[in-house]
Amino acid sequence: MWRSWRDVPWVADLPTVEERKAWRAALDGILARDPEIVVSGHAIAAWPTDVSSEKYTRDYLAAFDAEAAKASDAKALIVARKKLYPNDAIPISLELGAKVAKGEMAWDE
């Protein structure tokens, strides 16, 4: 589950609500430990080492699932995500994540 600091989480690897809930639960587990330093996977030197990335990702996933439940298709989900996170988007992440979540394409891991 790749995520860059200024981009949205890569959700295409987790096509179901249950899988994304498990990711959020794992993030909640990290946050419950109240760590001073967190080194995220795929981190680069410029990324913060506090819990802000984990909080962002957890909150983003919750918003993603809420919008996915309301969206009629991937296009509607992309529009909703861009409204909620206008500065944090890479087109391929938006497109693939939305299509996989809405069942419009399969994602082979």
C-alpha atoms as a printed R data frame, in Angstrom:
    type eleno elety resid chain resno       x      y       z
1   ATOM     1    CA   MET     A     1   0.000  0.000   0.000
2   ATOM     2    CA   TRP     A     2   2.175  2.762  -1.326
3   ATOM     3    CA   ARG     A     3   1.654  6.360  -0.366
4   ATOM     4    CA   SER     A     4   3.746  9.427  -0.974
5   ATOM     5    CA   TRP     A     5   3.498 12.391   1.358
6   ATOM     6    CA   ARG     A     6   1.700 14.653  -1.127
7   ATOM     7    CA   ASP     A     7  -0.245 11.973  -2.950
8   ATOM     8    CA   VAL     A     8  -3.208  9.858  -2.040
9   ATOM     9    CA   PRO     A     9  -2.871  6.316  -0.686
10  ATOM    10    CA   TRP     A    10  -2.650  3.604  -3.331
11  ATOM    11    CA   VAL     A    11  -5.916  1.703  -2.824
12  ATOM    12    CA   ALA     A    12  -5.965 -0.422  -5.980
13  ATOM    13    CA   ASP     A    13  -4.202 -3.210  -4.055
14  ATOM    14    CA   LEU     A    14  -7.156 -3.384  -1.652
15  ATOM    15    CA   PRO     A    15 -10.334 -3.784  -3.700
16  ATOM    16    CA   THR     A    16 -12.729 -4.497  -0.828
17  ATOM    17    CA   VAL     A    17 -14.068 -2.429   2.025
18  ATOM    18    CA   GLU     A    18 -12.938 -5.164   4.415
19  ATOM    19    CA   GLU     A    19  -9.333 -4.925   3.223
20  ATOM    20    CA   ARG     A    20  -9.322 -1.139   3.586
21  ATOM    21    CA   LYS     A    21 -10.869 -1.462   7.068
22  ATOM    22    CA   ALA     A    22  -8.026 -3.817   8.004
23  ATOM    23    CA   TRP     A    23  -5.517 -1.204   6.804
24  ATOM    24    CA   ARG     A    24  -7.253  1.434   8.931
25  ATOM    25    CA   ALA     A    25  -7.204 -0.916  11.919
26  ATOM    26    CA   ALA     A    26  -3.469 -1.450  11.459
27  ATOM    27    CA   LEU     A    27  -2.969  2.315  11.362
28  ATOM    28    CA   ASP     A    28  -5.096  2.701  14.496
29  ATOM    29    CA   GLY     A    29  -2.851  0.133  16.154
30  ATOM    30    CA   ILE     A    30   0.217  2.197  15.298
31  ATOM    31    CA   LEU     A    31  -1.437  5.392  16.518
32  ATOM    32    CA   ALA     A    32  -2.569  3.746  19.775
33  ATOM    33    CA   ARG     A    33   1.085  3.214  20.645
34  ATOM    34    CA   ASP     A    34   1.610  7.003  20.454
35  ATOM    35    CA   PRO     A    35   4.978  6.730  18.711
36  ATOM    36    CA   GLU     A    36   7.324  9.689  18.546
37  ATOM    37    CA   ILE     A    37   8.875  8.498  15.280
38  ATOM    38    CA   VAL     A    38   7.283  6.528  12.460
39  ATOM    39    CA   VAL     A    39   9.213  5.546   9.342
40  ATOM    40    CA   SER     A    40   6.688  4.678   6.684
41  ATOM    41    CA   GLY     A    41   7.373  2.142   3.958
42  ATOM    42    CA   HIS     A    42   8.789  3.703   0.796
43  ATOM    43    CA   ALA     A    43   9.750  6.776   2.843
44  ATOM    44    CA   ILE     A    44  12.101  9.401   1.504
45  ATOM    45    CA   ALA     A    45  14.221 11.758   3.602
46  ATOM    46    CA   ALA     A    46  11.815 14.697   3.164
47  ATOM    47    CA   TRP     A    47   8.805 12.902   4.665
48  ATOM    48    CA   PRO     A    48   7.807 13.686   8.230
49  ATOM    49    CA   THR     A    49   8.580 11.050  10.838
50  ATOM    50    CA   ASP     A    50   5.672 11.897  13.127
51  ATOM    51    CA   VAL     A    51   2.244 10.230  12.965
52  ATOM    52    CA   SER     A    52   0.771 12.728  10.496
53  ATOM    53    CA   SER     A    53   1.127 10.354   7.548
54  ATOM    54    CA   GLU     A    54  -0.638  7.542   9.399
55  ATOM    55    CA   LYS     A    55  -3.464  9.862  10.466
56  ATOM    56    CA   TYR     A    56  -3.813 11.219   6.943
57  ATOM    57    CA   THR     A    57  -3.906  7.725   5.438
58  ATOM    58    CA   ARG     A    58  -6.437  6.445   7.992
59  ATOM    59    CA   ASP     A    59  -8.718  9.443   7.455
60  ATOM    60    CA   TYR     A    60  -8.319  9.271   3.694
61  ATOM    61    CA   LEU     A    61  -9.325  5.600   3.643
62  ATOM    62    CA   ALA     A    62 -12.425  6.314   5.730
63  ATOM    63    CA   ALA     A    63 -13.404  9.148   3.380
64  ATOM    64    CA   PHE     A    64 -12.664  6.953   0.355
65  ATOM    65    CA   ASP     A    65 -15.012  4.232   1.594
66  ATOM    66    CA   ALA     A    66 -17.744  6.737   2.456
67  ATOM    67    CA   GLU     A    67 -17.566  8.278  -1.008
68  ATOM    68    CA   ALA     A    68 -17.259  4.904  -2.755
69  ATOM    69    CA   ALA     A    69 -20.500  3.805  -1.094
70  ATOM    70    CA   LYS     A    70 -22.300  6.848  -2.544
71  ATOM    71    CA   ALA     A    71 -20.658  6.969  -5.987
72  ATOM    72    CA   SER     A    72 -22.483  5.367  -8.890
73  ATOM    73    CA   ASP     A    73 -19.265  4.639 -10.778
74  ATOM    74    CA   ALA     A    74 -15.523  5.291 -10.849
75  ATOM    75    CA   LYS     A    75 -15.922  8.690 -12.494
76  ATOM    76    CA   ALA     A    76 -18.198  9.890  -9.693
77  ATOM    77    CA   LEU     A    77 -15.787  8.550  -7.097
78  ATOM    78    CA   ILE     A    78 -12.867 10.366  -8.718
79  ATOM    79    CA   VAL     A    79 -14.816 13.645  -8.720
80  ATOM    80    CA   ALA     A    80 -15.681 13.214  -5.035
81  ATOM    81    CA   ARG     A    81 -12.080 12.399  -4.114
82  ATOM    82    CA   LYS     A    82 -10.786 15.447  -5.976
83  ATOM    83    CA   LYS     A    83 -13.221 17.645  -4.048
84  ATOM    84    CA   LEU     A    84 -12.119 16.229  -0.702
85  ATOM    85    CA   TYR     A    85  -8.404 16.135  -1.507
86  ATOM    86    CA   PRO     A    86  -7.820 18.716  -4.258
87  ATOM    87    CA   ASN     A    87  -4.072 19.043  -3.701
88  ATOM    88    CA   ASP     A    88  -3.231 15.410  -3.048
89  ATOM    89    CA   ALA     A    89  -3.702 13.451  -6.194
90  ATOM    90    CA   ILE     A    90  -1.853 11.593  -8.891
91  ATOM    91    CA   PRO     A    91  -4.110 10.696 -11.796
92  ATOM    92    CA   ILE     A    92  -3.155  7.028 -12.037
93  ATOM    93    CA   SER     A    93  -3.865  6.465  -8.331
94  ATOM    94    CA   LEU     A    94  -7.239  8.174  -8.578
95  ATOM    95    CA   GLU     A    95  -8.259  6.293 -11.698
96  ATOM    96    CA   LEU     A    96  -7.104  2.801 -10.794
97  ATOM    97    CA   GLY     A    97  -8.237  2.965  -7.173
98  ATOM    98    CA   ALA     A    98 -11.700  4.140  -8.168
99  ATOM    99    CA   LYS     A    99 -12.110  1.580 -10.949
100 ATOM   100    CA   VAL     A   100 -11.020 -1.303  -8.732
101 ATOM   101    CA   ALA     A   101 -13.207 -0.184  -5.816
102 ATOM   102    CA   LYS     A   102 -16.254  0.160  -8.053
103 ATOM   103    CA   GLY     A   103 -15.632 -3.225  -9.707
104 ATOM   104    CA   GLU     A   104 -14.934 -1.732 -13.127
105 ATOM   105    CA   MET     A   105 -11.556 -3.439 -13.393
106 ATOM   106    CA   ALA     A   106  -9.561 -6.135 -11.640
107 ATOM   107    CA   TRP     A   107  -6.188 -5.394 -10.121
108 ATOM   108    CA   ASP     A   108  -3.684 -8.233 -10.206
109 ATOM   109    CA   GLU     A   109  -1.212 -7.926  -7.389
